[in-house]
Amino acid sequence: MPEVIRWGILGTGSIAKKFAQGLADTTEADLVAVGSRTKEKADAFADQFQIPIRYASYQDLATDPKVDLVYVATPHPFHCENTILCLENRKGVLCEKPFALNHREAKLMIKTAREQNTFLMEAMWTRFMPAMVQLRQLLAKGVIGEVRMLTADFGFRSEVNPENRLFNLELGGGALLDVGVYTVSLSSMVFGQPSQIATLADIGQTGVDEQAGVLLLHNQGQISILNTAIRTNTPQEAMLMGTEGQIKIESPWWIPTRITVKGEMHDIPFEGNGYNYEAMEAMKCFRAGQIESQIMPHQETLSIMKSLDQIRQQWNLTYPSEQKD
Ligand SMILES: NC(=O)c1ccc[n+]([C@@H]2O[C@H](COP(=O)([O-])OP(=O)(O)OC[C@H]3O[C@@H](n4cnc5c(N)ncnc54)[C@H](OP(=O)(O)O)[C@@H]3O)[C@@H](O)[C@H]2O)c1
């Protein structure tokens, strides 16, 4: 396997730009190609990040033999189709969160990765940051005993704009899939799959969930209390409550740089813009010939997608393009 991994970026929106910057802060990554739906955007993106190959089609990017790994950065309803296109052309894929629109799509994507024996990972970037690595180590050592409860919120205030993908059902809009997924993922990392879910949401005028509260009950009685919003600023904190103390992940917890362990603050800085860590994990796995990451395994991505489906089901919220399990 080559030491230098040749990346392609599929889609040229806001997160694609951040990821391109993140890649520049890794070693042994070469951003060789970008694919867009239009030539203008492909050229503009390629010029901005000095990318030699630019395509006015996702298909051309996916079939380029000079590309090893593709980062999929399109809105959620296209993750499944775009990822499968790349996997079928034997490209490894790092796919943005939420991994898919629903569990059914996620299953198809993972099935394809397994059939093609090709790497696939959900780009849940928070998990790979140094503070989260340290948090997992502290929990494994039992520093706060047995974790019994967790609270996490991810909410911000934005103005209603039907053109914005956040408020557009056709583009998978709503708080849960955009930012609530971080809180569900944190709960999954700490407690695993829930056994029971209770939730209420406020569905706004464009039909998307503008804010919601979610309660997850886990097998040993552990509880996660999660809030998510796109119309309300929340404290953006996470707290883990154990039998022998608490750990707080300071705001904004999904870009963690400080954790407070039993009242004692620890600063855990990160390098680059943070997106470099997920890229490094993807490259490490890809080089090792693995088809999944142990830090963000397929089974866990599927379980998170299942929870997101079950939450939306309680609100009767479906997306126009989705098919059910
Ligand atoms: N990890 C994070 O921190 C983070 C942050 C923000 C977003 N995200 C995730 O990343 C994904 C993209 O979000 P974003 O904020 O970057 O979105 P965005 O700015 O709207 O960009 C999405 C890009 O996808 C492509 N695309 C393909 N079909 C499209 C369609 N029908 N409508 C609009 N764009 C389409 C476009 O690129 P071309 O025109 O070049 O084809 C567009 O520039 C979402 O799934 C989101 O949840 C992750």
PDBQT file of the ligand as one rigid body, heavy atoms in Angstrom, charges set to zero:
ROOT
HETATM    1  N1  LIG A 401     -18.221  17.442  10.022  1.00  0.00    +0.000 N 
HETATM    2  C1  LIG A 401     -18.676  18.678  10.127  1.00  0.00    +0.000 C 
HETATM    3  O1  LIG A 401     -18.206  19.483  10.932  1.00  0.00    +0.000 OA
HETATM    4  C2  LIG A 401     -19.753  19.114   9.203  1.00  0.00    +0.000 A 
HETATM    5  C3  LIG A 401     -20.058  20.457   9.126  1.00  0.00    +0.000 A 
HETATM    6  C4  LIG A 401     -20.997  20.860   8.176  1.00  0.00    +0.000 A 
HETATM    7  C5  LIG A 401     -21.635  19.911   7.420  1.00  0.00    +0.000 A 
HETATM    8  N2  LIG A 401     -21.349  18.600   7.538  1.00  0.00    +0.000 N 
HETATM    9  C6  LIG A 401     -22.031  17.596   6.698  1.00  0.00    +0.000 C 
HETATM   10  O2  LIG A 401     -21.490  17.689   5.387  1.00  0.00    +0.000 OA
HETATM   11  C7  LIG A 401     -22.510  17.557   4.398  1.00  0.00    +0.000 C 
HETATM   12  C8  LIG A 401     -22.490  18.788   3.503  1.00  0.00    +0.000 C 
HETATM   13  O3  LIG A 401     -22.749  19.930   4.279  1.00  0.00    +0.000 OA
HETATM   14  P1  LIG A 401     -22.288  21.408   3.809  1.00  0.00    +0.000 P 
HETATM   15  O4  LIG A 401     -22.653  22.307   4.923  1.00  0.00    +0.000 OA
HETATM   16  O5  LIG A 401     -20.909  21.384   3.317  1.00  0.00    +0.000 OA
HETATM   17  O6  LIG A 401     -23.323  21.634   2.615  1.00  0.00    +0.000 OA
HETATM   18  P2  LIG A 401     -23.189  22.670   1.407  1.00  0.00    +0.000 P 
HETATM   19  O7  LIG A 401     -22.315  23.813   1.783  1.00  0.00    +0.000 OA
HETATM   20  O8  LIG A 401     -24.553  22.927   0.927  1.00  0.00    +0.000 OA
HETATM   21  O9  LIG A 401     -22.390  21.837   0.296  1.00  0.00    +0.000 OA
HETATM   22  C9  LIG A 401     -22.858  20.638  -0.211  1.00  0.00    +0.000 C 
HETATM   23  C10 LIG A 401     -22.209  20.374  -1.555  1.00  0.00    +0.000 C 
HETATM   24  O10 LIG A 401     -22.766  19.158  -2.048  1.00  0.00    +0.000 OA
HETATM   25  C11 LIG A 401     -22.925  19.222  -3.457  1.00  0.00    +0.000 C 
HETATM   26  N3  LIG A 401     -24.297  18.854  -3.830  1.00  0.00    +0.000 N 
HETATM   27  C12 LIG A 401     -24.671  17.769  -4.539  1.00  0.00    +0.000 A 
HETATM   28  N4  LIG A 401     -25.965  17.733  -4.751  1.00  0.00    +0.000 NA
HETATM   29  C13 LIG A 401     -26.474  18.832  -4.172  1.00  0.00    +0.000 A 
HETATM   30  C14 LIG A 401     -27.779  19.386  -4.102  1.00  0.00    +0.000 A 
HETATM   31  N5  LIG A 401     -28.850  18.796  -4.659  1.00  0.00    +0.000 N 
HETATM   32  N6  LIG A 401     -27.944  20.541  -3.442  1.00  0.00    +0.000 NA
HETATM   33  C15 LIG A 401     -26.905  21.171  -2.880  1.00  0.00    +0.000 A 
HETATM   34  N7  LIG A 401     -25.617  20.702  -2.930  1.00  0.00    +0.000 NA
HETATM   35  C16 LIG A 401     -25.414  19.548  -3.592  1.00  0.00    +0.000 A 
HETATM   36  C17 LIG A 401     -22.540  20.635  -3.894  1.00  0.00    +0.000 C 
HETATM   37  O11 LIG A 401     -21.250  20.562  -4.474  1.00  0.00    +0.000 OA
HETATM   38  P3  LIG A 401     -21.081  20.692  -6.061  1.00  0.00    +0.000 P 
HETATM   39  O12 LIG A 401     -22.033  21.774  -6.488  1.00  0.00    +0.000 OA
HETATM   40  O13 LIG A 401     -19.657  21.068  -6.207  1.00  0.00    +0.000 OA
HETATM   41  O14 LIG A 401     -21.396  19.384  -6.690  1.00  0.00    +0.000 OA
HETATM   42  C18 LIG A 401     -22.501  21.421  -2.606  1.00  0.00    +0.000 C 
HETATM   43  O15 LIG A 401     -21.517  22.425  -2.638  1.00  0.00    +0.000 OA
HETATM   44  C19 LIG A 401     -23.817  17.368   5.171  1.00  0.00    +0.000 C 
HETATM   45  O16 LIG A 401     -24.153  16.009   5.219  1.00  0.00    +0.000 OA
HETATM   46  C20 LIG A 401     -23.506  17.884   6.570  1.00  0.00    +0.000 C 
HETATM   47  O17 LIG A 401     -24.217  17.230   7.612  1.00  0.00    +0.000 OA
HETATM   48  C21 LIG A 401     -20.399  18.193   8.405  1.00  0.00    +0.000 A 
ENDROOT
TORSDOF 0
